[in-house]
Amino acid sequence: MTGVASGTTLGYRRLMSSRHRLYLLLDQGIGAGILNLLLNAGIAWLLFRGMEVVPLWGQQSIAGDTIGTAFVLPFLTALIASAVVRSQVRSGYVPAAALSAGSALRRLPRSLAGRGTVLGLIAIVLAGLPTAAALGVAGVTEMAFREFVFFKAAFAAVLGALVTPIVARVALAD
């Protein structure tokens, strides 16, 4: 098996066509990023609209929301995007694509809830906690409401653009 640099460890090049790669980039990457940007701006507005400033730590806080988003977004994405991708495979919009034998993605649980839980926990460790810690190290103690809405939307857009293609790639092989 060749290395990650060629993409075969994740099963992308050997088993996927350029149509698959374009689908994962545009539909599941950029599309998911835009959707999560808009959706999470709305969620931030709804949940925090009574606050003039949002503290970094506390019951209703930047860190708590960031860590929570890091779990909830991949969890819900595993449930929703997997169903969408499976439907698109059935309808012929995009063909199914098997994962290579050595793909790390094969280790994800078969159940969508299990898959979402594992991806959510990974996202907490790789994105949620480091982002909250980086804000603290940078001296952020609070954000104005509007600034927080933009921050949450941007965080979710980037996370969604990274997680959704992974979820979709596994769903192409389901």
C-alpha positions as CSV (number, residue, x, y, z in Angstrom):
1,M,0.0,0.0,0.0
2,T,1.4,3.4,-0.8
3,G,1.4,6.3,1.6
4,V,-0.9,9.1,2.5
5,A,0.7,11.5,0.0
6,S,-0.7,9.6,-2.9
7,G,-4.1,9.3,-1.2
8,T,-4.4,5.5,-1.4
9,T,-4.4,5.0,2.3
10,L,-7.8,6.6,2.5
11,G,-8.9,4.8,-0.6
12,Y,-9.4,8.0,-2.6
13,R,-7.3,7.5,-5.8
14,R,-7.5,3.7,-6.4
15,L,-11.2,3.3,-6.0
16,M,-12.6,6.7,-6.8
17,S,-13.1,8.5,-10.0
18,S,-12.7,12.2,-10.7
19,R,-16.5,12.4,-10.5
20,H,-16.3,11.1,-6.9
21,R,-13.5,13.6,-5.9
22,L,-15.5,16.5,-7.4
23,Y,-18.6,15.4,-5.6
24,L,-16.8,15.2,-2.3
25,L,-15.1,18.6,-2.8
26,L,-18.1,20.6,-4.2
27,D,-21.2,19.0,-2.9
28,Q,-20.0,17.6,0.4
29,G,-17.1,20.0,1.2
30,I,-17.9,23.5,-0.1
31,G,-21.7,23.0,0.0
32,A,-21.5,21.7,3.6
33,G,-19.3,24.6,4.6
34,I,-21.8,27.1,3.3
35,L,-24.8,25.3,4.8
36,N,-23.1,25.1,8.2
37,L,-22.0,28.8,8.0
38,L,-25.6,29.9,7.6
39,L,-27.2,27.3,9.9
40,N,-24.8,28.0,12.8
41,A,-25.1,31.8,12.4
42,G,-28.8,31.3,13.0
43,I,-28.2,28.9,15.9
44,A,-25.8,31.4,17.5
45,W,-28.3,34.2,17.1
46,L,-31.2,32.1,18.6
47,L,-29.2,30.8,21.5
48,F,-27.2,33.9,22.5
49,R,-29.4,36.8,21.2
50,G,-30.1,38.2,24.7
51,M,-26.4,38.6,25.5
52,E,-24.4,41.7,24.7
53,V,-21.2,39.8,25.2
54,V,-20.4,36.1,25.3
55,P,-17.8,35.0,27.9
56,L,-15.1,32.5,27.0
57,W,-16.0,30.2,29.9
58,G,-19.3,29.6,31.7
59,Q,-22.7,28.0,31.3
60,Q,-23.4,29.9,28.1
61,S,-20.0,30.5,26.6
62,I,-17.7,30.5,23.6
63,A,-15.7,27.5,24.8
64,G,-18.8,25.5,25.8
65,D,-20.5,26.2,22.5
66,T,-17.3,25.5,20.5
67,I,-16.7,22.2,22.2
68,G,-20.4,21.3,21.9
69,T,-20.5,22.2,18.2
70,A,-17.4,20.1,17.7
71,F,-19.4,17.0,18.8
72,V,-22.9,17.8,17.6
73,L,-21.9,18.8,14.0
74,P,-20.1,15.6,13.1
75,F,-22.8,13.5,14.9
76,L,-25.7,15.1,13.0
77,T,-23.7,15.1,9.8
78,A,-23.2,11.4,10.1
79,L,-26.9,10.9,10.4
80,I,-28.1,13.4,7.8
81,A,-25.3,13.4,5.2
82,S,-25.1,9.6,5.2
83,A,-28.8,9.3,4.4
84,V,-28.4,12.0,1.6
85,V,-25.4,10.2,0.1
86,R,-27.1,6.8,0.2
87,S,-30.1,8.3,-1.5
88,Q,-28.0,9.9,-4.2
89,V,-26.2,6.6,-4.8
90,R,-29.6,4.8,-5.2
91,S,-30.9,7.5,-7.6
92,G,-27.7,7.3,-9.7
93,Y,-26.6,10.9,-9.0
94,V,-23.2,9.5,-7.8
95,P,-22.0,6.0,-8.1
96,A,-21.0,3.9,-5.0
97,A,-17.3,3.6,-4.3
98,A,-15.7,0.9,-2.1
99,L,-13.1,1.8,0.5
100,S,-9.6,0.2,0.0
101,A,-8.7,-2.7,2.3
102,G,-6.3,-0.6,4.3
103,S,-8.4,2.5,4.6
104,A,-8.6,3.9,8.1
105,L,-12.2,4.9,7.4
106,R,-13.1,1.1,7.5
107,R,-12.5,1.3,11.3
108,L,-15.5,3.6,11.8
109,P,-18.6,1.9,13.2
110,R,-21.2,0.7,10.7
111,S,-24.1,2.3,12.6
112,L,-24.6,5.9,11.8
113,A,-25.1,6.9,15.5
114,G,-21.8,5.1,16.4
115,R,-20.0,6.6,13.5
116,G,-21.3,10.1,14.5
117,T,-20.2,9.5,18.1
118,V,-16.7,8.5,17.1
119,L,-16.3,11.4,14.7
120,G,-17.8,13.8,17.3
121,L,-15.3,12.7,19.9
122,I,-12.4,13.0,17.4
123,A,-13.6,16.5,16.5
124,I,-13.7,17.5,20.2
125,V,-10.1,16.4,20.6
126,L,-8.8,17.8,17.3
127,A,-10.9,21.0,16.9
128,G,-13.1,21.9,19.8
129,L,-10.6,21.8,22.7
130,P,-7.7,23.2,20.8
131,T,-9.8,26.1,19.5
132,A,-11.1,26.9,23.0
133,A,-7.6,26.7,24.4
134,A,-6.1,28.9,21.6
135,L,-8.7,31.6,22.3
136,G,-7.7,31.5,26.0
137,V,-4.0,31.7,25.1
138,A,-4.7,34.6,22.8
139,G,-6.2,36.5,25.7
140,V,-9.8,36.3,24.6
141,T,-12.1,36.5,27.6
142,E,-15.3,37.4,25.8
143,M,-16.7,38.4,22.4
144,A,-19.4,40.9,21.5
145,F,-22.6,39.1,20.4
146,R,-22.1,39.9,16.7
147,E,-18.4,38.9,16.8
148,F,-19.4,35.6,18.4
149,V,-22.1,34.9,15.8
150,F,-19.4,35.3,13.1
151,F,-16.9,33.2,15.0
152,K,-19.4,30.3,15.6
153,A,-20.5,30.4,11.9
154,A,-16.9,30.4,10.7
155,F,-15.9,27.5,13.0
156,A,-18.9,25.4,12.0
157,A,-18.3,26.2,8.3
158,V,-14.7,25.0,8.4
159,L,-15.5,21.9,10.6
160,G,-18.4,21.0,8.3
161,A,-16.3,21.4,5.2
162,L,-13.7,19.0,6.7
163,V,-16.1,16.4,8.3
164,T,-18.8,16.1,5.7
165,P,-16.6,14.7,2.9
166,I,-15.3,12.1,5.3
167,V,-18.8,11.1,6.3
168,A,-19.8,11.1,2.6
169,R,-16.8,9.0,1.6
170,V,-17.8,6.3,4.0
171,A,-21.4,6.5,3.0
172,L,-20.4,6.0,-0.7
173,A,-19.1,2.6,0.4
174,D,-22.1,1.7,2.7
